[in-house]
Amino acid sequence: MRMTPRFLLCWLAACVLVIVSVGARPAQASTVWPVVSDLGRSLQPPEPEYTKPSPLALFAHAWLTGASMAVVETVDALSKEAPQASPRELLIDLADALTDIRYRRGGRDPSTGFDCSGFVRYVFEHSIGLLLPSSSAAQYQTGEKIARSNLRRGDLVFFHIHGKRISHVGIYVADGRFIHAPSAGKRVRTDRLDDAYWARRYAGARRVEMLAQLDTGNGLAALRAP
């Protein structure tokens, strides 16, 4: 086939256009794409600020999902959530967080359940680092005796359920209320000291030494010691 000058001219022109368009494409991308990408970013809604879940919410989630180790770790975190809080506040905050944990005889852990002394022992150990005896009768021998009229948050209240021996313990909250792990088939809850059942069985109250020394500052110093 014979190529005419006009055909050759058209063919060369087409080649030049292809080369120019291909060569210009990177430069075009380098100038236009950043503008488009910046515009895209500017049009996107701002990412929501992350809000850390409360320890109580984490605890509830872990408990409901049966994650026993997560329960323990979350409760430990809760005890450290307010480093400026007083020991009594730390005690009651942690005790409240354990509300509705089921009763279990001999129980010492929220993942399995609590009995009364196990509940008290766990709260004191994981909130202010104080290890109490393992039975309610032995806990009754700790600290100093407190009159009912002088009860303060975090004091221990004791009861004799069967006979005259000490067989039950709870933690005083405020306004005549105390929190405890009652008995089989029940859960950690708050009751009133003036309820007929508990009023008849009330045996006395104790204040652990650390709380007793708070007024002098010695208890707080012991709490902050490494």
C-alpha positions, 0 to 999 in steps of 0.5 A, a space after each residue: 500500500 502506497 502512503 500518500 504525504 497526507 496520510 503520513 502527515 496525519 499519522 505523525 500528528 496522531 503519534 505526537 498527540 499520543 506522546 503528548 497526552 501520555 507525557 502530560 498525564 503524570 504531571 496532571 495527576 501530581 497537581 490535581 490529585 492532592 487537591 482532590 484528596 485534600 478536598 475529600 479529607 476536608 469534606 469528611 466528617 471529623 472522627 468522633 473523639 474516643 471516650 474511655 468506657 467507665 470501669 463500671 460499664 466494663 465490669 458489667 460487660 465482662 461479667 455478662 459475657 462471662 469473661 472472668 479474668 476481665 472481671 478481675 482486671 476491670 475491678 482492679 482498674 476501678 479501684 485505681 480510677 480515682 487516686 485522689 479519692 479517700 480510702 472510704 470512697 474507694 471502698 464504697 465505690 468498689 463495693 457498689 460496683 460489685 452489686 448483684 454478684 451472686 452469693 456462693 459459700 466460700 466465694 472469694 472472687 467476683 467471677 465465681 461469687 462471694 460469701 459475706 466475708 469473702 466480699 468484704 475481704 475482696 473489697 478491702 484488698 482491691 480498693 485500699 490494699 488491706 488484707 483482712 482475715 478470711 472469716 467474719 468471726 476473725 474480721 470481728 477481732 480486727 480494728 477498734 469497736 465503734 458505737 452504732 451512732 458513730 458509724 462511718 462509710 467503710 466501717 464493718 457491721 457484724 451480725 449473729 444469724 444463728 445463736 450468739 456467734 458472729 456469722 455475718 458481716 457487711 460494709 457500712 455505706 451511709 444513712 443506716 445502709 450497709 452492703 453485703 452478700 446475704 445468703 444462698 440464692 441471693 446477690 450482693 445488695 444494700 440493706 438497712 440496719 433498722 430493718 427488723 431482721 437485721 436489727 434483731 441480729 446486729 452484733 456490733 461494728 468495727 473500724 479497721 486500723 487504717 481508717 481509724 488512723 485517717 484523722 491523724 494522717 497515718 492511715 493515708 500515709 500507709 495507703 500511699 506507701 509503696 
